[in-house]
Amino acid sequence: MRVFITGGSGFIGSHIADRLIARGDEVMVIDNYETGRRDNLTPQDRLTIIEGSINDVALMEKLFDDFQPEVVVHAAASYKDPDNYIGDAETNVKGTAVVVKNSQRTNVKRIIYFQTALCYGVPQEQPITLNHPINPDATSYAISKTGGELYVKMSGIDYVVFRLANAYGPRNVSGPLPTFYHRLTNDKPCFVMDTRRDFIYVTDLVDIVEQAVDGKGDGAFHISSGKDFSIKELFDSTVKALGITMKEEVEVRPRHEDDAATILLCPNRTKEVYGMIPATPLDEGIERTINYYREFGIQETYTHLRQPDKEPAHAGK
Ligand SMILES: NC(=O)c1ccc[n+]([C@@H]2O[C@H](COP(=O)([O-])OP(=O)(O)OC[C@H]3O[C@@H](n4cnc5c(N)ncnc54)[C@H](O)[C@@H]3O)[C@@H](O)[C@H]2O)c1
């Protein structure tokens, strides 16, 4: 199969690329390296990497014409500066419109899109079901990602939208885990927020996405572990994986006003259709992630959240 992966040098996109190439698919990746890393993908047969932006209309037309993808996995997203409304709109809204229009034009069979659980705003139920109202108005990231989701939905092309809890694993450079690793290994003080999140290990996510690439499922799904953990539990597990002994318990701070106390997504439909929910135990996933950070280091970490003190210690994406 020919699969075009936008944002394919990022965390999730690169794991999907690896999986599809390993089973024999032909993969094209476009990435502008805003938050992705060049060493996330290894050059090899069946992989074409294009450096560029999904909102470059002429480039995207040429890539769709040349490659003729059968499936588009649209993982590119802008989120790293909460005040960059224009950048978020350019990538997440215009870029998605460019992806969708070219998919229509070249008869792409299916589009896979990734949505943030922040599209629900402050959750009105726990776990959050797929019928929960969409309230993305608290962040530029969620507003623009929701615009993108609506274009995918309106396109008339067969699609799957995965609304994600917090994905983590090797190559993850956003959210709390890389921040904890970076601070703990540089002897910097840490604090955690008084929030809970639903963490999914990246290869568990890819197990589900692979089935979607092959045609299973349609419409919106949650990818969720079905269980939420406190950020402190995540911190404690990171400390354990690093083999550090803390002199005192980490400080727990009250959450920011734009941050939901808990984001736990209901995985029922995903379980029914894909027959699985993410199963890697948190301690095991964290240990593997820490091993990756030890080997490859962390260049930069990102969050869509406001950082008044520039010391992010948690995030939900
Ligand atoms: N990781 C999570 O927990 C999480 C949660 C919810 C939703 N998502 C969604 O999943 C998708 C993948 O996220 P990720 O965690 O892998 O993040 P990531 O930052 O690792 O990947 C995004 C990739 O898109 C690239 N990119 C940004 N703007 C681009 C542009 N204009 N043109 C081409 N490439 C561009 C970045 O350089 C990066 O490689 C995104 O759509 C994101 O919104 C992720």
Ligand as a Chemical Component Dictionary entry (heavy atoms), coordinates in Angstrom:
data_LIG
# 
_chem_comp.id                   LIG 
_chem_comp.type                 NON-POLYMER 
_chem_comp.pdbx_formal_charge   0 
_chem_comp.three_letter_code    LIG 
# 
loop_
_chem_comp_atom.comp_id 
_chem_comp_atom.atom_id 
_chem_comp_atom.alt_atom_id 
_chem_comp_atom.type_symbol 
_chem_comp_atom.charge 
_chem_comp_atom.model_Cartn_x 
_chem_comp_atom.model_Cartn_y 
_chem_comp_atom.model_Cartn_z 
_chem_comp_atom.pdbx_ordinal 
LIG N1  N1  N 0  1.109  12.923 21.521 1  
LIG C1  C1  C 0  -0.091 13.083 22.033 2  
LIG O1  O1  O 0  -0.311 12.803 23.222 3  
LIG C2  C2  C 0  -1.236 13.597 21.191 4  
LIG C3  C3  C 0  -2.468 13.801 21.810 5  
LIG C4  C4  C 0  -3.519 14.279 21.037 6  
LIG C5  C5  C 0  -3.357 14.486 19.693 7  
LIG N2  N2  N 1  -2.142 14.291 19.120 8  
LIG C6  C6  C 0  -2.041 14.531 17.682 9  
LIG O2  O2  O 0  -1.269 13.485 17.118 10 
LIG C7  C7  C 0  -0.538 13.978 16.008 11 
LIG C8  C8  C 0  0.929  13.651 16.159 12 
LIG O3  O3  O 0  1.426  14.327 17.325 13 
LIG P1  P1  P 0  2.819  13.948 17.987 14 
LIG O4  O4  O 0  2.596  13.724 19.407 15 
LIG O5  O5  O -1 3.495  12.922 17.190 16 
LIG O6  O6  O 0  3.555  15.359 17.870 17 
LIG P2  P2  P 0  4.915  15.734 17.134 18 
LIG O7  O7  O 0  5.152  17.153 17.414 19 
LIG O8  O8  O 0  5.966  14.760 17.513 20 
LIG O9  O9  O 0  4.538  15.501 15.613 21 
LIG C9  C9  C 0  3.975  16.487 14.797 22 
LIG C10 C10 C 0  4.852  16.587 13.569 23 
LIG O10 O10 O 0  4.287  17.519 12.640 24 
LIG C11 C11 C 0  5.348  18.285 12.102 25 
LIG N3  N3  N 0  4.782  19.520 11.553 26 
LIG C12 C12 C 0  4.304  20.597 12.232 27 
LIG N4  N4  N 0  3.840  21.517 11.372 28 
LIG C13 C13 C 0  4.023  21.011 10.124 29 
LIG C14 C14 C 0  3.770  21.502 8.821  30 
LIG N5  N5  N 0  3.196  22.698 8.621  31 
LIG N6  N6  N 0  4.107  20.736 7.762  32 
LIG C15 C15 C 0  4.699  19.522 7.944  33 
LIG N7  N7  N 0  4.964  19.002 9.151  34 
LIG C16 C16 C 0  4.632  19.737 10.239 35 
LIG C17 C17 C 0  6.297  18.479 13.266 36 
LIG O11 O11 O 0  7.591  18.857 12.896 37 
LIG C18 C18 C 0  6.259  17.105 13.901 38 
LIG O12 O12 O 0  7.220  16.243 13.333 39 
LIG C19 C19 C 0  -0.836 15.485 15.935 40 
LIG O13 O13 O 0  -1.837 15.672 14.970 41 
LIG C20 C20 C 0  -1.345 15.817 17.318 42 
LIG O14 O14 O 0  -2.241 16.910 17.267 43 
LIG C21 C21 C 0  -1.070 13.859 19.836 44 
# 
loop_
_chem_comp_bond.comp_id 
_chem_comp_bond.atom_id_1 
_chem_comp_bond.atom_id_2 
_chem_comp_bond.value_order 
_chem_comp_bond.pdbx_ordinal 
LIG N1  C1  SING 1  
LIG C1  O1  DOUB 2  
LIG C1  C2  SING 3  
LIG C2  C3  SING 4  
LIG C2  C21 DOUB 5  
LIG C3  C4  DOUB 6  
LIG C4  C5  SING 7  
LIG C5  N2  DOUB 8  
LIG N2  C6  SING 9  
LIG N2  C21 SING 10 
LIG C6  O2  SING 11 
LIG C6  C20 SING 12 
LIG O2  C7  SING 13 
LIG C7  C8  SING 14 
LIG C7  C19 SING 15 
LIG C8  O3  SING 16 
LIG O3  P1  SING 17 
LIG P1  O4  DOUB 18 
LIG P1  O5  SING 19 
LIG P1  O6  SING 20 
LIG O6  P2  SING 21 
LIG P2  O7  DOUB 22 
LIG P2  O8  SING 23 
LIG P2  O9  SING 24 
LIG O9  C9  SING 25 
LIG C9  C10 SING 26 
LIG C10 O10 SING 27 
LIG C10 C18 SING 28 
LIG O10 C11 SING 29 
LIG C11 N3  SING 30 
LIG C11 C17 SING 31 
LIG N3  C12 SING 32 
LIG N3  C16 SING 33 
LIG C12 N4  DOUB 34 
LIG N4  C13 SING 35 
LIG C13 C14 SING 36 
LIG C13 C16 DOUB 37 
LIG C14 N5  SING 38 
LIG C14 N6  DOUB 39 
LIG N6  C15 SING 40 
LIG C15 N7  DOUB 41 
LIG N7  C16 SING 42 
LIG C17 O11 SING 43 
LIG C17 C18 SING 44 
LIG C18 O12 SING 45 
LIG C19 O13 SING 46 
LIG C19 C20 SING 47 
LIG C20 O14 SING 48 
# 
